[in-house]
Amino acid sequence: MIQVKNLSVDISDFTLRDINLNVEPGEYFIILGPTGAGKTVLLESITGLYPLKSGEIWLGGKEVSRIEPEKRNISIVYQDHVLFPHLSVKENILFGLRVRRQHQEELTNVLNWLSDLLGITHLLERKPDTLSGGERQKVALARALSIRPQVLLLDEPLSALDPETREDVQKELRQLHNQMRITTIHVTHDFEEAIALGDHIAVLGEGKIKQVGTPEEIFSQPNSEFVARFAMVRNIFTGEVIERDDGSTVFSSQGIDLIVVTDLRGNLHASVRPEDILISPEPLLSSARNSFCGTITYIVNRGATLYFTVKVPPDFICLVTRRSFEEMGLAIGHKVYITFKASAVHVF
């Protein structure tokens, strides 16, 4: 459905370089990256708002790189909604259809369909400034969908919402996509949001695509330190992979050896997700092949979960549920044991 081939865009002192993406028909595709990575520039380049320095954009098997934005049949929803404040919800939704001079019957059918689909029928006569953030976002979605676009682009659609509303709208986005199967590209800096919604994820950083994969691949198999840090791996080490005389493979770093499962050899990186590390006051009887004794040096309380920094050395960050924390009575300065499987260590 969407192909971006060797795209480069220059805007003032920022450049997108050699971007290649392939989004399948009906896919929910996430572009994930930090602030300033170029996510919105890429989105707006697909819509035709920026001239390309080089490369091509294809939609539905047709190159549209030089076609005007209004002829690409793409809708975009921004994080700040950009609703017309002087128009009612109803008139905001129908704005694109009126510009296209659609018949009244079509206007009525589309309005009824979308207001029912998004649960906003009771809001139709209200003005945007009387709506909550979640309601405004639904109206912006309805306006974008009213023209029945080939592609829906979402630019940080949840970032301005409070946590509870964000979760509700996130669920609605997934349900909406499941019903309509419209090809969607969703830009975000929130890793958990990307994992929850995306069929595939492209990680963008410093104007380049760093990795493209399924949520599971990005989550468990980052291909670089940049992606690993953005995927909240937290435990990332530099070292050397060697094979021991006993046939085991180890990653040697900062004075310790981690048993690993990999065909790679030489100077590399290794990562271990915090949730893959078990922590206990006493040594665990386990088949896991990595076990070390260390001292708790720092605790970050996140409510339902806590992050423990355990100095072996090196430092390992471990995720603990509040229930486990209370049952074990852990505190800074306590000696603990950390345990994790060889397969939990990702080498790249």
C-alpha positions in Angstrom: 0.0 0.0 0.0 2.7 2.5 1.0 6.3 2.4 -0.2 8.9 4.9 0.7 12.0 4.5 -1.4 15.3 6.1 -0.6 13.6 9.3 0.6 15.7 12.3 1.7 14.2 15.6 2.8 16.1 18.8 3.8 14.4 21.3 6.1 16.6 24.1 7.4 19.2 22.3 9.5 17.4 19.0 9.6 17.7 16.1 7.1 15.9 12.8 6.7 18.3 10.4 4.9 17.7 7.4 2.8 14.3 6.4 4.4 12.9 3.1 3.2 9.6 1.7 4.4 7.0 -0.8 3.2 3.6 -0.6 4.8 1.2 -3.4 3.8 -2.5 -2.8 3.0 -4.6 -2.6 6.2 -1.6 -2.5 8.4 -1.2 -0.5 11.6 2.3 0.8 11.3 4.2 2.6 14.0 7.0 5.1 13.6 8.7 5.3 16.9 11.4 7.7 18.0 12.5 10.5 20.4 11.6 14.2 20.0 13.5 15.7 17.1 14.1 12.4 15.3 12.1 13.5 12.3 8.9 11.5 12.8 6.5 14.4 11.9 8.7 15.5 9.0 8.5 11.9 7.6 4.7 11.9 8.1 4.2 15.2 6.4 6.5 14.2 3.5 4.2 11.3 2.8 1.3 13.7 2.7 3.2 15.9 0.2 3.7 18.9 2.5 7.5 18.9 2.0 9.3 18.7 -1.4 11.6 15.6 -1.6 15.4 16.1 -2.1 15.4 12.6 -3.5 13.5 9.3 -3.4 9.9 8.2 -4.2 6.6 7.7 -2.4 4.2 5.1 -3.7 0.5 4.7 -2.7 -1.5 1.7 -3.9 1.1 0.9 -6.6 1.1 4.5 -7.9 4.0 6.9 -7.5 2.7 10.1 -5.9 5.9 12.0 -5.1 5.0 14.9 -7.3 1.2 14.9 -6.8 -0.4 17.7 -4.8 -1.4 16.8 -1.2 -5.1 17.1 -1.8 -5.0 14.5 -4.6 -3.3 11.8 -2.5 -6.4 10.8 -0.6 -4.5 10.8 2.7 -5.9 12.1 6.1 -3.7 13.3 8.9 -4.6 13.8 12.6 -2.3 15.9 14.8 -1.8 15.7 18.5 -3.4 19.1 19.1 -6.5 18.1 17.0 -6.6 21.4 15.0 -10.4 21.6 15.1 -12.1 24.7 13.8 -13.2 26.5 17.0 -16.1 28.4 15.4 -17.7 25.3 13.9 -19.8 22.7 15.7 -18.6 19.1 16.0 -21.0 18.2 13.2 -19.6 20.9 10.9 -16.0 20.0 11.8 -16.7 16.4 10.8 -18.3 17.3 7.5 -15.8 20.0 6.5 -13.8 17.9 4.1 -16.9 16.5 2.4 -18.3 20.0 1.9 -15.0 21.2 0.4 -15.4 18.2 -2.0 -19.0 19.3 -2.7 -20.6 16.0 -1.7 -24.4 15.7 -1.8 -26.5 16.1 1.3 -27.4 12.4 1.4 -23.7 11.5 1.5 -23.1 14.0 4.3 -25.9 12.6 6.4 -24.8 9.0 5.8 -21.2 9.7 6.7 -22.2 11.8 9.8 -24.5 9.0 11.1 -21.9 6.3 10.4 -19.0 8.0 12.1 -20.8 9.5 15.1 -22.2 6.1 15.9 -18.9 4.3 15.3 -17.0 6.7 17.6 -19.8 7.2 20.1 -20.0 11.0 19.7 -23.6 11.4 18.5 -24.5 13.4 21.7 -21.7 15.9 20.9 -22.7 16.9 17.4 -24.1 20.3 18.2 -21.3 21.3 20.7 -18.3 23.5 20.0 -14.7 22.1 20.3 -13.9 24.3 23.4 -16.6 22.5 25.4 -15.1 19.1 24.8 -12.6 17.0 26.8 -9.3 16.0 25.2 -10.5 12.6 24.4 -13.7 13.9 22.9 -11.7 16.3 20.7 -9.5 13.5 19.5 -12.5 11.5 18.5 -13.9 14.4 16.5 -10.5 14.9 14.8 -10.6 11.2 13.9 -14.1 11.4 12.5 -13.2 14.4 10.4 -10.1 12.6 9.0 -12.2 9.5 8.2 -15.1 11.3 6.7 -13.4 11.5 3.3 -12.7 7.8 3.3 -9.0 8.1 2.8 -6.7 5.4 1.5 -4.3 6.1 4.3 -4.7 7.5 7.8 -1.7 9.3 9.4 -1.7 9.9 13.2 0.9 12.3 14.6 1.3 11.7 18.4 -2.5 11.4 18.8 -2.4 10.3 22.4 0.4 12.5 23.8 -1.8 15.4 25.0 -4.2 13.1 26.9 -4.2 12.2 30.6 -3.3 8.5 31.3 -6.8 7.2 31.7 -8.1 9.0 28.6 -5.0 7.9 26.7 -5.7 4.3 27.5 -9.4 4.6 26.4 -8.5 6.3 23.1 -5.8 3.7 22.5 -8.3 0.9 22.8 -10.7 2.8 20.5 -8.0 3.2 17.9 -7.3 -0.5 17.9 -11.0 -1.3 17.7 -11.5 1.2 14.9 -8.7 -0.3 12.9 -10.0 -3.8 13.4 -13.3 -2.7 12.0 -12.2 -0.5 9.1 -8.8 -2.1 8.2 -7.6 1.3 6.9 -3.9 1.5 6.3 -2.6 3.5 9.3 0.8 5.1 10.1 1.0 6.3 13.7 3.8 8.4 15.0 4.8 8.2 18.7 7.7 8.6 21.2 6.0 6.2 23.6 7.4 2.7 23.5 4.5 1.1 25.4 2.0 2.7 23.0 3.9 1.4 20.0 4.0 -2.2 21.4 0.2 -2.1 22.2 -0.9 -0.8 18.8 1.6 -1.7 16.1 1.6 -4.6 13.6 5.1 -3.4 12.7 7.4 -0.7 14.1 10.1 1.5 12.5 12.4 3.1 15.0 13.6 6.5 13.8 16.5 8.4 15.2 18.8 11.2 14.0 17.0 11.3 10.6 17.5 7.6 9.9 15.6 4.3 10.2 17.4 2.3 12.9 15.3 -0.8 12.8 12.1 -2.2 11.4 10.4 -5.2 12.9 7.4 -6.7 14.7 6.8 -5.4 18.3 8.3 -8.6 19.6 11.5 -8.1 17.5 11.9 -4.5 18.7 11.2 -5.5 22.3 13.4 -8.6 22.5 15.9 -8.2 19.7 17.1 -4.6 19.3 19.8 -4.3 16.7 21.7 -1.4 18.2 22.4 0.4 21.4 20.1 3.2 20.3 17.1 0.9 19.8 17.8 -1.0 23.0 17.8 2.1 25.0 14.6 3.4 23.4 13.0 0.0 23.9 13.6 0.5 27.7 16.0 -2.5 27.9 18.0 -0.5 30.6 20.7 -3.2 31.0 23.1 -2.7 28.1 26.7 -3.8 28.2 29.8 -3.7 26.0 32.1 -6.7 26.0 33.4 -9.7 24.1 31.7 -13.0 23.2 34.1 -16.0 23.5 33.8 -19.7 23.6 35.0 -21.6 26.6 36.9 -24.8 26.6 33.8 -26.6 28.0 31.9 -25.6 25.0 29.8 -22.8 26.6 29.5 -19.4 25.1 30.0 -16.4 27.4 29.8 -12.6 27.1 32.6 -11.1 29.1 32.1 -7.6 30.4 33.4 -5.6 33.4 34.8 -8.6 35.2 31.9 -11.0 34.9 30.9 -13.7 32.3 27.3 -14.0 31.2 26.3 -17.4 29.7 24.7 -16.6 26.4 23.1 -18.3 23.4 24.5 -16.8 20.2 26.5 -17.6 17.1 28.2 -14.1 17.1 31.8 -13.7 18.3 34.0 -10.8 19.0 33.4 -7.3 20.5 29.7 -6.8 20.8 26.9 -5.5 23.0 24.6 -7.5 25.2 21.2 -6.5 26.8 19.0 -8.0 29.5 15.5 -6.7 30.1 14.7 -5.8 33.8 11.6 -8.0 33.8 13.7 -11.1 32.8 15.9 -10.9 36.0 14.7 -12.6 39.2 15.8 -11.0 42.5 15.9 -12.8 45.8 17.5 -12.5 49.3 18.8 -16.0 49.0 20.3 -18.0 46.0 17.5 -19.5 43.8 17.3 -23.2 42.9 16.8 -22.6 39.2 17.8 -24.0 35.7 18.8 -20.4 34.8 22.5 -20.4 34.1 23.3 -16.8 35.2 23.3 -16.0 38.9 25.2 -13.3 40.7 25.4 -11.7 44.2 25.1 -8.0 44.5 24.0 -5.1 46.6 20.9 -2.9 46.1 22.1 0.7 45.6 19.0 2.5 44.3 15.2 2.0 44.1 12.8 3.7 41.8 9.2 3.4 43.0 6.6 3.4 40.1 3.6 2.4 42.2 2.7 -1.1 41.0 6.3 -1.9 40.1 9.7 -0.9 41.4 13.1 -0.8 39.6 16.1 -2.0 41.7 19.7 -1.2 40.8 21.9 -4.0 41.9 25.6 -3.5 41.9 27.5 -6.7 41.2 29.5 -4.9 39.5 28.4 -4.0 36.9 25.0 -2.5 37.7 21.9 -4.5 36.8 18.4 -2.9 36.8 15.7 -5.4 37.9 11.9 -5.0 37.8 10.0 -6.1 40.9 6.3 -6.1 41.6 5.1 -4.2 44.7 3.8 -7.5 46.2 7.2 -9.2 45.8 8.9 -6.1 47.2 6.7 -6.1 50.3 7.1 -9.9 50.8 10.9 -9.8 50.5 11.3 -6.6 52.6 14.1 -5.3 50.3 15.9 -2.1 50.9 19.0 -0.1 49.8 22.1 -1.8 51.1 20.7 -5.3 51.2 22.6 -8.1 49.7 20.6 -10.0 47.0 21.0 -12.6 44.3 20.0 -11.9 40.7 19.2 -14.8 38.3 18.4 -14.9 34.6 18.4 -17.4 31.7 21.1 -17.5 29.0 18.3 -17.0 26.5 17.4 -13.7 28.2 20.7 -12.2 27.1 20.4 -10.6 23.7 23.7 -10.2 21.9 24.0 -7.7 19.1 
